[in-house]
Amino acid sequence: MQQNPLARLCDLGQSVWYDYIRRDLMESGTLARYIAEDRLRGMTSNPTIFQQAIAKSNLYDADIRSAGSRLDPPALFEKIAVAEIQSAADRFREVYEQTGGRDGHVSIEVAPTLARDTQASIAEAKRLWRACARENVMIKIPGTKEGLPAVAACLEEGINVNVTLLFSEARYREVMEVWLGALERRAARGLPVDRLASVASFFVSRVDGAVDQAIDTKCAALAAADVARLRACRSRLAIANARLAYRAWEEVVRNSARFRQLAARGAQAQRPLWASTSSKDPALPDVYYVEALIAPHTVNTVPPQTYDAYRDHGAPEVRISAGLDEALQCFRTIERFGIDFARVTDFLEEDGVKKFAESYHALLQAIQLKREAIS
């Protein structure tokens, strides 16, 4: 029987991770089926996912009830999250062993409210790493200016890190430099680097959301010919931006003497991870971003609806370099009409930090409301 499209992505060198976690997914055997049939290779979590699971199901009511008033909402959330991450990590353990530690990881996030606090991020990342006590767990740390030193410190400590909230090639290059430097310092101390894993989560569809809005605003005051020229760039910048990031990865990691020296000691490459790959614009195909960003040595973290859609009608083929020159023309076009792409990505990072923090607060509120409802 022919493998489904999700499974075939593995043969092209791309690992699919599931952007979702819930207890019934694991207890029902669904996750085991995805691992076996779809060749699912990992899992990510975030406060929004937990908030929806806690508020919209009774899966965690017993945990909340048994905690009583002994734990405040942040502590109770961490207890629930750590238990779920451990359970998922155990189910991915075979994948982790089969891939030599390359895949089989499950990510848990430091509190988004710490995105601008380096030392607090380091302390929380270390604490979560110890609490999860699984070598195939990854700690998610935002790739903000304040987050990068935390990323370096954790990698040097031997903690797997998922660097999140990346929107620009420039910031991504900083992340790769931080990662390489941390591994080099670790190797210089005689410490092992062969099982230290990291991914850099480059956000995709949010870029088009912001740029397309700016395009539509500009078009309101333009002549018809200019409107057509500018609108032709809608929903193209995010993919071009990610493709530039991949080209930077090939230059800095895949083809560099620095990494070859680390690879000789068994180091794994830090891989680009495509995040936010669901199609937010209903005018786009539901697998638009997944199809465009298939590439060797990458990860795509896919939410449930997009995951099911790709299994149903995906068409796997490496397309990472397709139409890049034409897409790059779009950068020049939007700049000519006064849209500063660097300002867009700066805004997206700031907005991402804000929205992640809001999501975390909503999660804590959901826990408190559930506690009051079932007490």
Steps between C-alpha positions, in 0.01 A plus 500: 500500500635845410604714795288803573641846419600573861708185516668578169635831633747298707649356181563857382690581818231701679376402845139575592430591861147535635409847627256374760491304824208362698464207735236316299721515191749283683267280703276414202789362297462774237854629554641149470313460171638829367852391589455163332295595192597863432860475621436789740833601649429736790261733679481860614285668762412852604272668758219551247477127436485426873251782559257355248541147636437609858214742429317293237528148639484315830830319438683689771217555750625225730849653506357841588264356761769293671734799523237693694637833616850367562631621163449838339404500129862532368619210715197289413548565129864400522408178680246411229729604214804312626297181543363529144843576354649199680222275373546619141880475523468139612286422196759658271791325669528232233512765227770679697712185522441397138609842372803530726347789692421700188121473541254375760500827694216666688520874573389689811514877523646728765234744622450755220499776759877445535582573135685822594669363813818307426584372846143399584475315168820308575379407849159384377646305206734313734219430743269369228780284359556342841126460562433327166803274548490370144791537260263532205331813636574843351464826688347782296668837546404808292773625267475857627812704574454408865425139415816432300736500801257261669513273196881500515509428873257210471677341205832525682331329795399211270132592477316447169358831379223596261563866414161656425346818359741551211377719216806640321807362329716744698378370837525143377866555416551622857336182627729279294805690628382455859445128442838445335681696770330308779595164349857614438538611862350175620736298279798706622412394855508136393125457541294284262310664216370191321154486661442874540208595276364836393256643248435862399129570460448736208142629487337510159132587448505785752736681265249490215225607737687819589637576152170434323324738738758768421459433127122536519537828689742639241280391210215720619691808380663364182418504131369180345829399338690540828229314690539203266878505538485517878218250543703248300728484805226392740568170678848467346731673745476245781614213280778708345611606849516137617689400186758769575531356849564156353764641267666661803491165680673331207771765508555519876439140604488248220799629303715655775837385628391596852219250500709231332738513795209456739346227284829311529425482871150367427309830519161522333411799286253744645212470256259770379150429627209650307239622747163665440447301181121488497331718238332790678368654176197299380591590141814285525515119471495337842846347446649805328793555738573134563537430128722800435751431778584133453878472532765259627625554855192691612213452742139611447284527810146452371171567685227234493277637221794559264648162597180320402473701178853412394446132569192519279629694200862607543738470203851452646782646294802711594405856404716713729676676211206521259438850368732665752635762259148605404394511862798716591371757253202537733729634773614774264142570394359549849796717598440720195147558630620587849461170687810444716536123539748531787248710694236235432715221646599716798131560567421130467759407761367760744141402426586132534647556846188695596258241365685208658485679836129572455445133419686398815286732715186359335620152588547592866154656504351185345657291775359728769153501344502122464609465862209716613254312279587152622577569866 
